[in-house]
């Protein structure tokens, strides 16, 4: 940046910093600059008390302008948005108006905060949580600016009330029998803290309980609570009773009658024919139903004559949605006149039968390789009328080397990759012995069959062909827990057209050569994923653990015929097969302060142990770091293993750097820059990334690559950086600039910051979606 530009920038900052933050406030308004203090009397330090304080504090806490992480107390010392507001408010058009619209921050005033209303809400919250004697007050604290103030609050919690006894009275005999049958599931117990939120939860539990037992028209307003605080000091005697004037329909237990499904074409084609069996009728257009009758019937988790159940209704709607073939499903429930029978009609409109997606990318590597790539996906929904999805993926990329050292030319076509994959996805478990009318899992389950082939060409070195197929299952016994099982994954890698130069490279580095050599990879894997983000909690956790076993079942079969389990050179169809165990784990934790500020963490690690038939892990199974979703100061596969670094004139530097062990950690602070910017939100991020990969065994061709505890911290690559994200809800465009702080190898520069030149440690990444 030139001296003149720097001077202008300093002048602008000085001018803005001299601006008043209250000069253009509306007449009679006072600027709110945050909370000065919150005092708590009779503080209940129990878990319930802390929960109450958190709710009360949230009710009175309002973030002032330029707050830190949405805090109501701490502010950034430079109120840029207010400076812009006061300096550019006068402009009605032109550049000044644009600056005001994009950068100005609306002043947060005392009238906006409205502390009188907030202390009433906060006092009511205390009573809701059982602190009937509690109250909240406030005072106004002046500042050096006569038109700007702070607020202080005093919270007097008083004595917490507890539940004395809980009884359910006045319910009809059938309803009372249902309550007693599920009595142990109640959410309110003697000696619990009185808590209105728990009362509401208990009401919802009872409503769901009744609806699951046929009471379709029952609602929460038909349940009342009677609380007596006089019978025993500090306690609440609670009665749960039915409300008054409950309509007859709400007292009736309904059974399911007939079900009519009306299938509507994606162009609005109306049904003109039907097929029916046992009170279940499908109305369709065309010569036969677009979705097979049996597939559709299995999505409905009830039968005629059964009691109505809200849970089965919800699962049925989810099961229909998971088919992915309908634009919408509209359910209508109609009671038959004078009976306890409930008929169901469903209007289901088909979605477009095909989906397609085209993605372009540009890859650059520090090996001076650059080039474009593309991926095309085409999906056929409702394949063969089975509710399955047939997906075709075509991908390709090519790279040329920009270095003038390649045959004396500045640009030479050097490498390419292309591949195809065909996948058939069923939104259910497909097993020969599973012939029940529904899957045994209430949450999403799927079966995936896949075949693929990939061709890789490294000009002047080799071609590699990879192909194979997988069968995998996934199911969720709970909404937060997902299991994925791959009982069959058979891959085959074969090197083609090896050059003499490649053979020379193989002689210098046999471990890398063996990882690329011809081999079968027959494997099985299991993955367990925990995800609580659906609860929209402040603290959201995602944790995935995966275990893969390759070649071991095949080796057991060989052992049954007399060959040792750990014997080498065993072959499958004339080709050696890989034998290894691989474990990886990744945990993500995102702390949501609010929609404007989040703090995200990720820690991940993995290890692969090859033995027996093959003591070198297949190249495609090894770990790597770097890139847009890893350590962003470095390009993909450019760090490690360990403290090893290929020399600049290394003839096999085209081989990416991988390892048997991986450790990585990331931290990222995410914040809102501009809301509703060109149809989306413009967000920013500051991040810190660290990690590396290592070898389990010593490799003479790659010194210092083996994992040891000596120099462990020095062998961790570290980078920081910042990025911007354009969030359109359905799509996130991300641009990150990584800045290297430490590389694990010797650069002849002393100190922890060992980057020879600052520009050598920069990594720019454009990507879609968040990194984690």
Secondary structure, DSSP 8 states (H G I E B T S, - for coil): --HHHHHHHHHHHHHHHTS-SSTT--TT--EEEEEEEEEEES---SHHHHHHHHHHHHHH----TTBSTT-SS-B-S--HHHHHHHHHTT--SHHHHHHHHHH-----BHHHH-HHHHHHHHHHHHHHTT-TT-EEEEEEEE-SSTTEEEEEEEEE-----EEEEEEEES--HHHHHHHHHTGGG-S--TT-B--HHHHHHHHHHHHHHHHTTT-TT--GGGEEEEEESSSSTTEEEEEEEE-SS--GGGG---EEEEEEEEEE-TT-----EEEEETTEEEEESSSS-SS-HHHHHHT----TTSB--HHHHHHHHHHHHHT--EEEEEEEEEE-TTSSEEEEEEEEEE--SEEEEEEEEEEE-TTSEEEEEEEEEEEEEEETTTTEEEEEEEEEEEEEE--TTBTTBS-EEEEEEEEEEEEEEESS---TT--SSS-S-SS--EEEEEEEEEEEEETTTEEEEEEEEEEEEEEEEETTEEEEEEEEEEEEEEEES--HHHHHHHHH-HHHHHHHSSEEEEEEEEEEEEE-GGG--SEEEEEEEEEEEESHHHHHHHHHTT--TT-S--EETTEEB--EEEEEEEEEEEEEEETTEEEEEEEEEEEEEE-TT-SS--GGGSB---STTS-TTS-TT-S-STT----TT-TTTTS---BSEEEEEEEEEEEEEEEEETTEEEEEEEEEEEEEEEBSS--TTSTT-B--STTTGGGSEEEEEEEEEEE-SS-EEEEEEEEEEE-SS--S--SS---SSGGGGEEEEEEES---
